[in-house]
Amino acid sequence: DGFDDIYITMRLGKNMLLINQRDGTFLEQAALFKLDLPGHTPCALFADFDNDGDQDVMLGRSLLKTSYLENRQGIFYQHPIPKFMPMAVLSMAAADYNMDGLLDVYICTYRPAAPAGASPAGGVAQSKDGEFDWPDEFFDINLAREYRRRESEHRKRKGGTVLDQIGPPNVLLVNRGGGNFEPAPENETVGIWRNSMQATWGDYNQDGRPDLYIANDWGLDVLFHNDNAGGFTDVTTQSGLTYYGYAMGASWGDYDNDGYDDLYVSNMYSAPGRRITKQIPGLEKMFIESAAGNWLYHHVAKGKYEQVAGLLSPSMTVMNAGWSWGGCFADFNNDRFLDLYVLNGYFTAPKEHASGLDLESNLWRTMVRTDENLSRRSFRFSPEWKRTPAPDNDGPMIDARLAGVERKGDQVMVHSLNGNERNRYFANHDGRLFTDISALSGLDNLADSRGFSILDYDRDGWQDIALVNANKPLFNLYRNEMESAGLSGGMIAIRFVGGNRHSTPSKEFGCRDGYGARVVVNLGTEKISREHRCGDGWSTQNSSTMIVGIGSHTNVVSVAVKWPSGRITNTRNISEGTLLTVYENPEDYPKNDPFERSTYRVMLSKREFAPVDPEMFPITAVDTSAKPGARLRVYTTFATSSQAYKDNLPRLKHVRAILDPEGVDFIAVTVDNSDDTQKLAKYNREYQPSTRLIQIAVTQREAAAAAFAKVFSTKPPLPSSVVTDGSGRILATLPGVPGVSELRKISQMNP
């Protein structure tokens, strides 16, 4: 319906689907769409994997195998799960890497945590018996054997350092069409055995093919160049992306509008870690870098990058965020330049058990002691570092694996680890510098945040944020209110329709969602470059509608879209606030034009309900069962054959449940001559609508439809609604079904 919905994956409990009610509210309807799957789902990717025009979903699972669900007329059906589908998944990203018009998926996996006796340094966890046999639980016998072989060889070469550890293999799934995926032959190169937190696709050298950056915990990140038929090549060193960090996420974006994407990598900033690592002579350089913070790689030449993040100007001051998770570029103030939002915080002890201690310093003291090349005589720690306790899995159900639980009699004491860290919003000033305005923005969430999605849920032209946390509150929805604060940045929106309309490969056209398309917005004095991506966030996915801020410009000179197929489509003279739907395939063009234009903004304060003359609505005369004392009555056209009305039944139920106690009466009005008593009774049994029904005589239904047409000044779509006061005086008309905020506003305007 053109409004972004929100799918929330759960660790425990069932996943949730929040359907946008187009009035600023959401209705949880996962069960209706068969998406209320049990938890153990770190991530999900919605995309048109079979090119049939609707959104399917790939679910990345932790304790279950990853699964693919196909959308069949709005209901999701799970395909049989092949044996090769991975478990222990953390995040996913999709792209058509082999340019065959079908969307492929790269899956990041992470070593499961040991159930007990874990090292405070994390990745070297073992069980009480000395060995955590997780490979037998997560792999088949051959893969488990291969993992142990690799781990044994790796330990012989690297020892027990926390700087370089292997994990389960990542998996590149190639889409063969018809909902069938299989491990890609390129897994020999890109199926790395690491603990990968996130991968992101991006055409870093603009050769028309999506390349792959992988952010790894406990190891160096990797950039793979897409060689097309030649597979992938590791170009990390030659590209300059060589700084170390315990990477959690990565985001591509052209922050200075020079036409080439830059790269932001979120790691860990630790003041105690920086202090400790800099005081130890001879310490491995990567330990020092691992506590430094986040990296911002600026594109300086084709395929070459320079690290420009720092703590003080003239560096880009986006380094100090905290224990960072996902970070992502977005132009929140529509000033043409991409800002940065970063989530932070590992574990904050619950108030009822908090000891008041944060073991951040202890963690770093423990980790640097794993540097086997370091002479112990070169440094000495206070014995306080040994205070770090082993996890107590008999304690409260909390995620304290690296923090720790202590018991003193019946008292449970829980320590924090990088707790109470606020999220950071770095505002971009013309691509020259970033300013931390977190506190001013209202985005400085204090919870232990994990992932966020960027969307414009109310379609007002300003990008909002949906955010999930590891502790309370588990979910936040932030509405962008910069316009009400006095900002006036303009925008255009772009939606993509790729040319491949079949579930079979195509060398002529790209995938139906158009992922991989590059957009150049020409403002006359400058150009803005963006790439359309799927899964550009840690375990999250942003809206598929691209919003481009254009600042004070009221008109865009031109927009050019270069598709992965190599085709280029152009249009000129675009007004601010326009929604462009761009088509790759000439057979899809509306009116022989690859661009379809419409108005993007649907501001809730300006919805299309229109007050009319205070006349009586004729339908009230036949409403013999009207509830006495109603404050408002909502009369909505109805037909049993109307799919649109059926689609609105959950919305009607939701709105009625909220507003019925406030004196709002909801009535369905039959306007279809073919709806006889038998049809209406069957409809009532099958759908159990939550509204009253006026069964207007068949001979009077044309007159009823004419009454609606009169107040709308035209034949309205079905369903459409007329709102009256308790006496039947017309207050407003609305195409569709009104929402909660709309009806409350009508009520306030007519006390």
Secondary structure, DSSP 8 states (H G I E B T S, - for coil): --S--EEE--SSSB-EEEEE-SSS-EEE-TTTTT---BS---EEEEE-TT-SSS-EEEEE-SSS--EEEEEETTEEEE----TT--SSEEEEEEE-TT-SSS-EEEEEE-----SSS--TTSTT---TTS---HHHHHS-HHHHHHHHHHHHHHHHHHTT-TTS---SB-EEEEEEETTEEEE-TTHHHH--BSEEEEEEEE-TT-SSS-EEEEEEETS--EEEEE-GGG-EEE-HHHHT--------EEEEE-TT-SSS-EEEEE-BB-HHHHHHHHTSTT--HHHHHHTB--EEEEEEETTEEEE-B-SSTTSBS-S--SBEEEEEEE-TT-SSS-EEEEEE-SB---TTTEEEEE-HHHHHHHHHTT-TTS-GGG----GGGGG-----TTS-SS--TTT-EEEETTEEEEEEBS-S---EEEEEETTTEEEE-HHHHT----S-EEEEEEE-TT-SSS-EEEEEESSSSSEEEE---TTTTT---EEEEEEEE-S--SSS--SSS--TT-TT-EEEEE-SS-EEEEE--B--STT----SSEEEEEET-SEEEEEEEE-TTS-EEEEEEEETTEEEEEESSGGG-GGG-SEEEEE----GGG-S-----S-B-GGGGG-TT--TT-SEEEEEEE-TT-HHHHHTHHHHHHHHHHHGGGTEEEEEEE--TT--HHHHHHHHHHH--SSEEE---GGGHHHHHHHHHHHHTS---SSEEEEEETT-BEEEEEES---HHHHHHHHHH--
